[in-house]
């Protein structure tokens, strides 16, 4: 009705015909009112095509004005009719482009997204220019420039040919854009259908035959939780795979050779049930985790993304998994004390396989500077003031460290700092300003004491080499389908090359600035483990950073902003018992630095060794071995479960809910209602 009304308006304006104008105007208005009253979905769809109610009203008014001009001064206004018709054609082509762009985007949005997999059978191709595919507003503005210029020239010169020419150019540009998009819809130019893509995915699963994997779902800032498990996963026996649920997360996962698949829809995720996949590790809990737990043929292990004494390390959600893999006895005790429903028999101690890259304690600092790593955690979701020290103690800690001329500070805040509490974000900014100011003072004191320019050049060269191995260069207009095409199966040996390039980059990074310069470490490089290896002392909060740092057995301190006394703080959080406790005023910093520089004054050396064993488990067998043994055992349990299912299916044994007899004395038909 809307299309017929506008078509009738156009005919009535061009003839001109007053009855037709009146009838079609009334029909168009009535249809628009109907859309917004009873068919809002259609109105929303038109809005996505940029045919909003405002635009429709403007076009309707233009047609009415055209009709009036034709009726009143038909002989003198004929030339302006050509301009109006040209503008209408231009807008019509714009809406056509928008509709074609929507269809093209849908054909290029497949139900499965991959990385590190050869997806050439899907007939993928580079995306059309973003100006045509996604930036409709910018396209309308840019393509409308010639018509605007022509109309302006006509207003000045009085010659209609300028307006005609400008409108013709704009309409031609829009027509070319529509043609480019239309070509992408030809059978040979469009990707396979969604069902064909899923069939290809199932055939790839049958050929690759994955056995172990990692499942991850989360927000834009949570990818680090999965990234810390990439290296351990790659070293497991079998064929690993990474299963994601959000499309944007495919690009957030760090460099790896492990095949990555993203299955946004639950129905498509269920296709894993009939694959060879036996087990999945889970670094975090999310709302979508329950969906994959429905697959009965896959066993699930919760590995978390770090362990600490905080309540988040004993989430009741953990009882939903087949097993909970923890680092050492401390986590087992933590679950028992929390009483969240996790059976002790389902807890497996595997250590922390990521920590084999951490160097052990080698004694007191040997150079002129003591390197202190301040790595506070974020504020968390529960509003507990003891979660992070940034707000109440961060500036005092940094001020005390900067006051010592023999300290080099590495400040590495948690990536989520300030995401919940704005005070944490503001304190984080002030801390960074303090560090920059201190660097300016030291630069004046140590004028000329900087590494040679070759050090910066070496870092740039190593950065370029590492980027080449770990990142893919995409056009600005590339979409998921194009990135999927380019991120194909990796070349053999890339993983080893990345490991070597990362080590070379880290060496070049630390050598690129003078020993006296403080550093603000944000982003993925250098990693927190690389910071561990150059630090002589760690100051942090109650978090998994403490547990991981204990692998080195180096001195550490924990900031107490919980409001508890020191003894209560130590009793409440066992990870604190082998380190110094700092009050919010940071008055204990000088004594802490003295104990680091003079190990004979270190009161916690033996306690750190004992706590390391308690938190991370024994060093023999290594954590990597225990992690692999746990995976092998869980895969065996999955095989046993599948074999049992096969026997039951062959013997025709009904499922338990089908075999339940109605209760004695129950009403007729009660069994069918689940009584």
C-alpha positions as CSV (number, residue, x, y, z in Angstrom):
1,X,0.0,0.0,0.0
2,X,2.8,2.4,0.8
3,X,4.6,1.7,-2.5
4,X,1.3,2.1,-4.4
5,X,0.5,5.4,-2.6
6,X,3.9,6.9,-3.5
7,X,3.7,5.6,-7.1
8,X,0.2,7.2,-7.4
9,X,1.6,10.5,-5.9
10,X,4.3,10.5,-8.5
11,X,1.9,10.0,-11.4
12,X,-0.5,12.6,-10.0
13,X,2.2,15.1,-9.7
14,X,3.6,14.6,-13.2
15,X,0.2,14.6,-15.1
16,X,-1.0,16.7,-13.0
17,X,-4.1,15.1,-11.5
18,X,-5.7,16.7,-8.4
19,X,-8.0,13.7,-7.6
20,X,-5.1,11.3,-7.8
21,X,-2.9,13.5,-5.6
22,X,-5.6,13.8,-3.0
23,X,-6.4,10.1,-2.9
24,X,-2.8,8.9,-2.9
25,X,-1.8,11.5,-0.2
26,X,-4.5,10.3,2.0
27,X,-3.6,6.7,1.3
28,X,0.1,7.3,2.1
29,X,-0.7,9.0,5.4
30,X,-3.2,6.3,6.4
31,X,-0.6,3.6,5.5
32,X,2.1,5.3,7.6
33,X,-0.2,5.6,10.6
34,X,-1.1,2.0,10.2
35,X,2.5,1.0,10.1
36,X,3.4,2.8,13.3
37,X,0.2,1.6,15.1
38,X,-0.1,-2.1,14.1
39,X,3.0,-3.0,12.1
40,X,6.0,-1.5,13.9
41,X,8.3,-4.2,12.6
42,X,7.7,-3.0,9.0
43,X,8.4,0.6,10.1
44,X,11.6,-0.5,11.7
45,X,12.7,-2.4,8.6
46,X,12.0,0.7,6.5
47,X,14.1,2.7,9.0
48,X,17.0,0.3,8.5
49,X,16.8,1.1,4.8
50,X,17.0,4.8,5.8
51,X,13.4,5.2,4.5
52,X,12.5,6.7,7.9
53,X,9.2,8.5,8.5
54,X,11.0,11.8,8.1
55,X,12.3,10.9,4.7
56,X,9.0,9.5,3.6
57,X,7.3,12.8,4.6
58,X,9.9,14.8,2.7
59,X,9.4,12.8,-0.4
60,X,5.6,13.0,0.0
61,X,5.9,16.8,0.4
62,X,8.2,17.1,-2.6
63,X,5.7,15.2,-4.8
64,X,2.9,17.5,-3.6
65,X,4.9,20.6,-4.3
66,X,5.7,19.2,-7.8
67,X,2.1,18.6,-8.4
68,X,1.2,22.2,-7.3
69,X,3.8,23.6,-9.6
70,X,2.5,21.6,-12.5
71,X,-1.1,22.6,-11.8
72,X,-0.5,26.4,-11.3
73,X,2.2,27.2,-13.8
74,X,2.6,24.3,-16.0
75,X,4.2,26.2,-18.9
76,X,6.9,28.0,-16.8
77,X,7.9,25.3,-14.3
78,X,8.5,22.4,-16.7
79,X,12.2,22.8,-16.4
80,X,12.1,22.5,-12.6
81,X,10.1,19.3,-12.9
82,X,13.2,17.7,-14.4
83,X,15.2,18.7,-11.4
84,X,12.6,17.3,-9.0
85,X,12.4,14.1,-11.0
86,X,16.2,13.8,-10.9
87,X,16.3,14.2,-7.1
88,X,13.5,11.6,-6.7
89,X,15.5,9.2,-8.9
90,X,18.6,9.9,-6.7
91,X,16.8,9.1,-3.5
92,X,15.2,6.1,-5.1
93,X,18.6,4.7,-6.0
94,X,19.8,5.5,-2.5
95,X,17.1,3.3,-1.0
96,X,17.8,0.7,-3.6
97,X,21.5,0.7,-2.5
98,X,20.5,0.4,1.1
99,X,18.3,-2.6,0.4
100,X,21.0,-4.3,-1.7
101,X,23.7,-3.6,1.0
102,X,21.4,-5.2,3.6
103,X,21.0,-8.3,1.4
104,X,24.7,-8.5,0.6
105,X,25.6,-8.2,4.3
106,X,23.2,-11.1,5.1
107,X,24.7,-13.3,2.4
108,X,28.2,-12.6,3.8
109,X,27.2,-13.3,7.4
110,X,27.6,-17.1,7.8
111,X,26.4,-19.1,10.8
112,X,30.0,-20.2,11.5
113,X,33.1,-18.0,11.6
114,X,36.6,-19.5,11.6
115,X,40.2,-18.7,12.0
116,X,43.3,-20.8,11.2
117,X,41.1,-23.0,9.0
118,X,41.1,-23.2,5.2
119,X,37.6,-21.8,4.3
120,X,38.1,-21.6,0.5
121,X,35.3,-24.0,-0.2
122,X,32.8,-21.4,1.1
123,X,33.4,-19.2,-1.9
124,X,34.4,-16.2,0.2
125,X,35.6,-13.0,-1.4
126,X,36.8,-9.5,-0.4
127,X,34.1,-7.3,1.0
128,X,32.7,-4.4,-1.1
129,X,33.9,-1.0,-0.1
130,X,32.6,0.1,3.3
131,X,31.1,3.2,1.7
132,X,28.7,0.9,-0.2
133,X,28.2,-1.8,2.3
134,X,28.0,-0.2,5.7
135,X,28.3,3.6,5.6
136,X,25.0,4.5,4.0
137,X,24.8,8.0,5.6
138,X,28.3,8.9,4.4
139,X,27.5,7.5,1.0
140,X,24.3,9.7,0.8
141,X,26.3,12.8,1.8
142,X,29.2,12.2,-0.6
143,X,27.1,11.2,-3.6
144,X,24.9,14.2,-2.9
145,X,27.7,16.7,-3.2
146,X,27.4,17.0,-7.1
147,X,23.7,17.7,-6.9
148,X,24.1,20.2,-4.2
149,X,26.8,22.0,-6.1
150,X,24.8,22.0,-9.3
151,X,21.7,23.4,-7.6
152,X,23.8,26.1,-5.9
153,X,25.3,27.0,-9.3
154,X,21.9,27.2,-10.9
155,X,20.7,29.5,-8.1
156,X,23.6,31.8,-8.8
157,X,23.8,31.7,-12.6
158,X,20.2,31.1,-13.4
159,X,21.0,28.3,-15.8
160,X,19.3,25.0,-15.1
161,X,22.0,23.0,-16.9
162,X,24.2,23.1,-13.8
163,X,21.6,21.6,-11.6
164,X,20.7,19.0,-14.2
165,X,24.3,18.0,-14.6
166,X,25.0,17.8,-10.9
167,X,21.9,15.7,-10.2
168,X,22.8,13.5,-13.1
169,X,26.3,12.9,-11.7
170,X,24.8,12.1,-8.2
171,X,22.3,9.7,-9.7
172,X,25.0,8.0,-11.8
173,X,27.2,7.5,-8.8
174,X,24.3,5.9,-6.9
175,X,23.4,3.8,-9.9
176,X,27.0,2.5,-10.1
177,X,27.0,1.7,-6.4
178,X,23.7,-0.2,-6.8
179,X,25.3,-2.1,-9.7
180,X,28.4,-3.1,-7.8
181,X,26.2,-4.4,-4.9
182,X,23.9,-6.2,-7.4
183,X,26.8,-8.0,-8.9
184,X,27.7,-9.4,-5.5
185,X,24.3,-11.1,-5.4
186,X,25.0,-13.1,-8.6
187,X,25.1,-16.9,-7.9
188,X,28.8,-17.2,-8.6
189,X,29.8,-14.1,-6.6
190,X,27.9,-14.8,-3.4
191,X,29.2,-17.2,-0.6
192,X,27.5,-20.5,0.1
193,X,24.2,-20.5,1.9
194,X,24.0,-20.9,5.7
195,X,23.1,-24.5,5.5
196,X,25.9,-25.2,3.1
197,X,28.3,-23.5,5.4
198,X,27.2,-25.7,8.3
199,X,27.5,-28.8,6.2
200,X,31.1,-27.8,5.3
201,X,31.8,-27.2,9.0
202,X,30.6,-30.7,9.8
203,X,32.7,-32.2,7.1
204,X,35.7,-30.2,8.5
205,X,35.0,-31.6,11.9
206,X,34.9,-35.1,10.5
207,X,38.3,-34.6,8.8
208,X,40.1,-32.7,11.5
209,X,38.7,-34.9,14.3
210,X,39.2,-32.6,17.3
211,X,39.5,-34.2,20.7
212,X,40.3,-31.4,23.2
213,X,39.3,-27.8,23.2
214,X,38.5,-24.6,25.0
215,X,35.1,-22.9,25.2
216,X,34.9,-19.2,25.7
217,X,32.3,-16.5,25.8
218,X,32.6,-13.0,27.2
219,X,32.8,-9.3,26.7
220,X,35.3,-7.1,24.7
221,X,37.7,-6.8,27.7
222,X,37.7,-10.4,28.8
223,X,39.8,-12.0,26.0
224,X,42.8,-12.1,28.3
225,X,41.0,-14.9,30.3
226,X,41.1,-17.2,27.3
227,X,44.5,-16.0,26.0
228,X,46.4,-17.2,29.1
229,X,45.3,-20.8,28.3
230,X,46.3,-20.8,24.6
231,X,49.8,-22.1,25.1
232,X,48.9,-24.9,27.6
233,X,46.0,-26.0,25.3
234,X,48.4,-26.1,22.3
235,X,50.6,-28.6,24.1
236,X,47.9,-31.1,25.0
237,X,47.8,-34.5,23.4
238,X,45.3,-34.8,20.7
239,X,43.8,-32.2,18.3
240,X,42.9,-29.0,20.0
241,X,40.1,-26.5,19.0
242,X,38.8,-23.2,20.4
243,X,35.0,-22.7,20.4
244,X,33.7,-19.1,20.7
245,X,30.2,-17.6,20.7
246,X,30.7,-13.9,19.9
247,X,31.9,-12.9,16.4
248,X,34.0,-10.0,17.7
249,X,35.9,-12.4,19.9
250,X,37.6,-14.2,16.9
251,X,39.8,-11.1,16.5
252,X,40.4,-10.7,20.2
253,X,42.1,-14.1,20.7
254,X,45.8,-13.8,20.7
255,X,48.1,-15.4,18.1
256,X,47.8,-19.1,18.0
257,X,47.8,-22.0,15.5
258,X,44.9,-23.7,17.1
259,X,41.8,-23.8,14.9
260,X,39.1,-21.3,16.1
261,X,35.4,-21.7,15.4
262,X,32.7,-19.2,16.4
263,X,29.1,-20.6,16.6
264,X,26.8,-17.7,17.7
265,X,23.6,-19.7,17.6
266,X,22.7,-22.5,20.1
267,X,21.3,-24.8,17.4
268,X,24.6,-24.6,15.4
269,X,26.6,-25.2,18.6
270,X,24.7,-28.5,19.1
271,X,26.4,-29.9,16.0
272,X,29.4,-30.5,18.2
273,X,27.5,-33.3,19.8
274,X,28.2,-35.7,16.9
275,X,31.8,-34.7,16.5
276,X,34.9,-36.4,18.0
277,X,35.4,-33.6,20.5
278,X,35.7,-35.2,24.0
279,X,36.4,-32.4,26.4
280,X,36.4,-28.7,26.8
281,X,38.2,-26.5,29.3
282,X,36.4,-23.3,30.5
283,X,38.5,-20.3,31.6
284,X,35.4,-18.4,32.8
285,X,31.7,-18.6,33.5
286,X,29.2,-16.8,31.3
287,X,25.5,-16.9,30.6
288,X,26.2,-18.9,27.4
289,X,28.2,-21.6,29.2
290,X,25.0,-23.4,30.2
291,X,24.3,-23.9,26.5
292,X,27.3,-26.0,25.7
293,X,26.9,-28.0,29.0
294,X,23.8,-29.5,27.4
295,X,25.9,-31.6,25.0
296,X,26.1,-35.0,26.7
297,X,29.0,-36.4,24.6
298,X,31.5,-33.8,25.8
299,X,33.1,-33.6,29.3
300,X,33.7,-30.1,30.8
301,X,36.4,-28.9,33.1
302,X,36.5,-25.4,34.7
303,X,40.0,-24.1,34.8
304,X,39.3,-20.5,35.8
305,X,41.5,-17.6,34.6
306,X,43.6,-17.3,37.8
307,X,43.1,-18.3,41.5
308,X,42.9,-16.0,44.5
309,X,41.3,-15.9,47.9
310,X,38.4,-13.8,46.6
311,X,34.9,-15.3,46.5
312,X,34.9,-15.3,42.7
313,X,37.4,-18.1,42.8
314,X,34.7,-20.4,44.4
315,X,31.7,-19.5,42.3
316,X,28.8,-21.9,42.8
317,X,28.5,-22.2,39.0
318,X,31.6,-24.5,39.2
319,X,29.4,-27.4,40.3
320,X,27.8,-27.5,36.8
321,X,31.0,-28.8,35.3
322,X,32.2,-32.4,35.3
323,X,35.4,-31.5,37.0
324,X,37.1,-28.4,38.5
325,X,40.8,-28.1,37.8
326,X,42.7,-26.1,40.3
327,X,46.4,-25.3,40.9
328,X,47.0,-26.9,44.3
329,X,45.7,-27.9,47.7
330,X,44.7,-24.4,48.7
331,X,42.0,-24.2,46.0
332,X,40.7,-27.6,47.1
333,X,40.4,-26.3,50.7
334,X,38.8,-23.0,49.4
335,X,36.0,-24.9,47.8
336,X,35.4,-27.0,50.9
337,X,35.2,-24.0,53.1
338,X,33.0,-22.1,50.7
339,X,30.5,-25.1,50.6
340,X,29.1,-24.1,47.2
341,X,28.2,-27.7,46.2
342,X,31.4,-28.7,44.4
343,X,32.2,-32.4,45.3
344,X,35.8,-32.9,46.4
345,X,36.0,-35.9,44.1
346,X,35.5,-33.7,41.1
347,X,38.5,-31.4,41.9
348,X,41.7,-32.1,40.1
349,X,45.0,-30.5,41.0
350,X,47.0,-29.6,37.9
351,X,49.2,-26.7,39.0
352,X,49.5,-23.7,36.7
353,X,50.9,-24.8,33.3
354,X,51.4,-21.2,32.2
355,X,54.0,-20.5,34.8
356,X,56.9,-22.5,33.4
357,X,58.1,-19.3,31.7
358,X,58.6,-17.6,35.1
359,X,62.3,-17.4,36.2
360,X,63.1,-18.4,39.8
361,X,64.4,-16.1,42.5
362,X,68.1,-15.3,42.0
363,X,68.9,-13.2,45.1
364,X,69.1,-9.5,45.9
365,X,69.1,-6.9,43.1
366,X,72.6,-6.6,41.6
367,X,72.3,-3.3,39.8
368,X,71.8,0.3,41.0
369,X,68.0,0.0,40.9
370,X,65.4,-2.2,42.5
371,X,62.7,-3.0,40.1
372,X,59.2,-2.9,41.7
373,X,56.2,-4.1,39.9
374,X,52.9,-2.6,41.1
375,X,50.1,-4.6,39.6
376,X,46.8,-3.8,41.3
377,X,43.6,-5.6,40.4
378,X,40.4,-4.0,39.4
379,X,37.4,-3.0,41.6
380,X,35.2,-6.0,40.8
381,X,31.5,-6.2,40.6
382,X,30.6,-6.5,44.3
383,X,31.7,-3.0,45.5
384,X,34.0,-4.4,48.1
385,X,36.6,-1.7,48.9
386,X,39.2,-4.3,49.5
387,X,39.2,-5.6,45.9
388,X,41.6,-3.0,44.6
389,X,44.2,-0.7,46.2
390,X,44.1,1.8,43.4
391,X,41.4,4.0,45.0
392,X,42.5,4.1,48.7
393,X,46.2,3.3,48.6
394,X,47.5,3.4,45.0
395,X,48.7,7.0,45.0
396,X,50.4,6.6,48.4
397,X,52.1,3.4,47.2
398,X,53.4,5.0,44.0
399,X,54.4,8.2,45.8
400,X,56.5,6.2,48.4
401,X,58.2,4.2,45.6
402,X,59.0,7.2,43.5
403,X,60.5,8.9,46.5
404,X,63.2,6.3,46.7
405,X,66.0,7.2,44.2
406,X,67.0,3.6,43.9
407,X,63.6,2.3,42.7
408,X,62.5,1.7,39.1
409,X,58.7,1.3,39.0
410,X,56.7,-0.8,36.6
411,X,53.0,0.1,36.9
412,X,50.7,-2.4,35.3
413,X,47.0,-1.8,36.1
414,X,44.3,-4.3,35.4
415,X,42.7,-3.8,32.0
416,X,39.3,-3.4,33.6
417,X,40.3,-0.7,36.1
418,X,37.7,2.0,36.2
419,X,35.1,0.0,34.3
420,X,32.8,-0.2,37.4
421,X,33.9,2.5,39.8
422,X,34.9,5.9,38.2
423,X,37.0,6.6,41.2
424,X,39.3,3.8,40.2
425,X,39.7,5.1,36.7
426,X,40.4,8.7,38.0
427,X,43.0,7.3,40.5
428,X,44.6,5.3,37.7
429,X,45.0,8.4,35.6
430,X,46.5,10.4,38.5
431,X,49.0,7.6,39.2
432,X,50.1,7.6,35.6
433,X,50.6,11.4,35.7
434,X,52.7,11.0,38.8
435,X,54.9,8.5,37.0
436,X,55.3,10.7,34.0
437,X,56.3,13.6,36.2
438,X,58.9,11.5,38.0
439,X,60.3,10.4,34.7
440,X,60.7,14.0,33.6
441,X,62.7,14.8,36.8
442,X,64.9,11.8,36.3
443,X,65.5,12.6,32.7
444,X,66.8,16.0,33.7
445,X,69.1,14.4,36.3
446,X,70.4,11.7,33.8
447,X,70.6,13.8,30.7
448,X,72.3,11.8,28.0
449,X,72.1,8.5,29.8
450,X,69.9,6.8,27.4
451,X,70.4,3.7,25.2
452,X,71.9,4.3,21.7
453,X,69.4,5.0,18.9
454,X,70.1,1.5,17.7
455,X,68.2,0.1,20.7
456,X,65.0,1.9,19.6
457,X,65.6,0.7,16.0
458,X,66.0,-2.9,17.2
459,X,62.8,-2.7,19.1
460,X,61.0,-1.3,16.1
461,X,62.4,-4.2,14.0
462,X,61.4,-6.8,16.5
463,X,57.9,-5.3,16.8
464,X,57.5,-5.4,13.1
465,X,58.6,-9.0,13.0
466,X,56.3,-10.1,15.8
467,X,53.4,-8.2,14.3
468,X,54.0,-9.9,11.0
469,X,53.8,-13.3,12.7
470,X,50.9,-12.6,15.0
471,X,48.6,-10.2,13.2
472,X,46.9,-10.1,9.9
473,X,46.7,-6.9,7.8
474,X,43.1,-6.2,6.8
475,X,41.6,-3.5,4.6
476,X,39.6,-0.9,6.5
477,X,36.4,-2.2,4.8
478,X,37.1,-5.9,5.5
479,X,34.2,-7.8,7.1
480,X,34.1,-11.1,9.0
481,X,33.9,-13.1,5.7
482,X,37.0,-11.4,4.3
483,X,39.0,-11.9,7.5
484,X,37.9,-15.5,7.6
485,X,39.2,-15.9,4.0
486,X,42.6,-14.4,4.9
487,X,43.1,-16.1,8.3
488,X,43.5,-19.5,6.7
489,X,45.4,-22.5,8.0
490,X,48.8,-21.3,9.4
491,X,52.1,-22.1,7.8
492,X,54.0,-25.0,9.5
493,X,56.4,-23.8,12.2
494,X,54.6,-20.5,12.9
495,X,54.1,-21.3,16.6
496,X,57.8,-21.8,17.2
497,X,58.6,-18.7,15.2
498,X,56.2,-16.7,17.3
499,X,57.8,-18.0,20.6
500,X,61.2,-17.0,19.4
501,X,60.1,-13.6,18.1
502,X,58.3,-12.9,21.4
503,X,61.5,-13.6,23.4
504,X,63.5,-11.4,21.1
505,X,60.9,-8.6,21.4
506,X,60.9,-8.7,25.2
507,X,64.7,-8.5,25.3
508,X,64.6,-5.5,22.9
509,X,61.9,-3.9,24.9
510,X,63.7,-3.9,28.2
511,X,66.9,-2.7,26.5
512,X,65.2,0.2,24.7
513,X,64.9,2.5,27.7
514,X,67.4,3.3,30.5
515,X,67.5,1.4,33.8
516,X,66.3,4.5,35.8
517,X,63.2,5.0,33.8
518,X,59.8,4.1,35.3
519,X,57.4,2.3,33.0
520,X,53.6,2.3,32.6
521,X,52.8,-1.1,31.1
522,X,49.4,-1.3,29.4
523,X,48.3,-3.5,26.6
524,X,49.2,-7.1,25.8
525,X,53.0,-6.5,25.5
526,X,54.9,-7.1,27.6
527,X,52.9,-9.7,29.4
528,X,52.6,-9.7,33.2
529,X,54.8,-12.8,33.3
530,X,57.5,-10.9,31.4
531,X,57.2,-8.2,34.1
532,X,57.6,-10.9,36.8
533,X,60.9,-11.9,35.3
534,X,62.5,-8.4,35.6
535,X,60.9,-7.5,38.9
536,X,62.6,-7.8,42.2
537,X,59.5,-7.1,44.2
538,X,55.7,-7.3,43.5
539,X,53.1,-5.1,45.2
540,X,49.5,-6.2,44.4
541,X,46.1,-6.9,45.9
542,X,44.4,-10.2,46.8
543,X,44.3,-11.6,43.3
544,X,45.6,-14.4,41.1
545,X,48.7,-12.2,40.4
546,X,50.0,-13.1,43.8
547,X,49.5,-16.8,43.3
548,X,51.3,-16.7,39.9
549,X,54.1,-14.6,41.2
550,X,54.8,-17.1,43.9
551,X,56.2,-19.4,41.2
552,X,59.3,-17.3,41.3
553,X,59.5,-17.3,45.2
554,X,60.5,-13.6,45.0
555,X,59.4,-11.2,47.7
556,X,55.9,-9.6,47.5
557,X,53.6,-7.4,49.4
558,X,49.8,-7.1,49.5
559,X,47.9,-3.8,50.1
560,X,45.3,-4.1,52.8
561,X,42.3,-1.7,52.0
562,X,39.7,-4.1,53.4
563,X,39.4,-2.4,56.8
564,X,40.5,-5.6,58.6
565,X,43.4,-5.6,61.0
566,X,46.6,-7.1,59.7
567,X,46.1,-10.4,61.5
568,X,42.5,-10.7,60.4
569,X,43.6,-9.9,56.9
570,X,46.2,-12.7,56.9
571,X,43.7,-15.1,58.5
572,X,41.1,-14.3,55.9
573,X,43.3,-14.5,52.8
574,X,45.9,-17.3,53.0
575,X,47.9,-16.0,50.0
576,X,49.0,-13.0,52.2
577,X,50.7,-15.1,54.8
578,X,54.1,-15.2,53.0
579,X,54.3,-11.5,52.2
580,X,54.4,-8.1,53.7
581,X,51.1,-6.3,54.4
582,X,50.9,-2.6,53.4
583,X,48.5,-0.2,55.0
584,X,46.7,2.4,52.9
585,X,49.2,5.1,53.8
586,X,52.0,2.9,52.4
587,X,54.2,3.6,55.5
588,X,55.8,0.2,55.2
589,X,57.4,0.8,51.8
590,X,60.9,1.8,53.1
591,X,61.2,-1.3,55.3
592,X,59.9,-3.5,52.5
593,X,62.6,-2.2,50.1
594,X,65.2,-2.7,52.7
595,X,64.3,-6.4,53.1
596,X,64.5,-6.9,49.3
597,X,67.9,-5.3,49.0
598,X,69.2,-7.2,52.0
599,X,67.8,-10.8,51.9
600,X,69.0,-11.5,55.5
601,X,66.3,-9.2,56.6
602,X,63.6,-11.0,54.6
603,X,61.3,-12.7,57.1
604,X,59.2,-14.6,54.6
605,X,61.6,-16.6,52.4
606,X,60.8,-20.0,53.9
607,X,57.1,-19.1,54.1
608,X,57.0,-18.3,50.3
609,X,58.4,-21.7,49.5
610,X,55.8,-23.4,51.7
611,X,53.0,-21.3,50.3
612,X,54.1,-21.9,46.7
613,X,53.7,-25.7,47.3
614,X,50.3,-25.1,49.0
615,X,49.0,-22.8,46.2
616,X,50.6,-24.3,43.1
617,X,51.2,-27.9,44.0
618,X,54.5,-29.8,43.6
619,X,57.0,-29.1,40.9
620,X,57.4,-32.8,40.1
621,X,55.7,-33.9,38.0
622,X,55.6,-30.5,36.2
623,X,52.3,-28.8,35.9
624,X,52.4,-29.3,32.1
625,X,52.5,-33.0,32.7
626,X,49.7,-33.0,35.3
627,X,47.5,-30.8,33.0
628,X,48.0,-33.3,30.2
629,X,47.2,-36.3,32.4
630,X,44.0,-34.6,33.6
631,X,42.9,-34.0,30.0
632,X,43.7,-37.6,29.1
633,X,41.7,-38.9,32.0
634,X,38.7,-36.7,31.2
635,X,38.8,-37.8,27.6
636,X,38.8,-41.4,28.7
637,X,35.7,-40.6,30.8
638,X,34.1,-39.2,27.8
639,X,34.9,-42.3,25.8
640,X,33.4,-44.5,28.5
641,X,30.3,-42.4,28.6
642,X,29.8,-42.6,24.8
643,X,30.3,-46.3,24.9
644,X,27.6,-46.6,27.6
645,X,25.3,-44.5,25.5
646,X,25.9,-46.7,22.5
647,X,25.2,-49.9,24.4
648,X,21.9,-48.5,25.8
649,X,20.8,-47.3,22.3
650,X,21.6,-50.8,20.8
651,X,19.8,-52.7,23.6
652,X,16.8,-50.5,23.3
653,X,16.8,-49.6,27.0
654,X,14.4,-46.6,27.4
655,X,15.6,-43.4,28.9
656,X,14.9,-43.1,32.6
657,X,12.1,-40.5,32.3
658,X,10.4,-42.9,29.8
659,X,10.6,-45.9,32.1
660,X,9.1,-44.3,35.3
661,X,5.8,-45.9,36.2
662,X,3.0,-43.8,37.5
663,X,2.8,-43.4,41.2
664,X,0.4,-45.7,43.0
665,X,-2.8,-43.9,43.6
666,X,-2.0,-41.1,41.2
667,X,-4.7,-39.8,38.9
668,X,-5.1,-41.3,35.4
669,X,-2.6,-39.7,33.0
670,X,-0.5,-38.3,35.8
671,X,2.6,-39.9,34.3
672,X,2.3,-37.9,31.2
673,X,2.3,-34.7,33.2
674,X,5.6,-35.6,34.8
675,X,4.2,-36.5,38.2
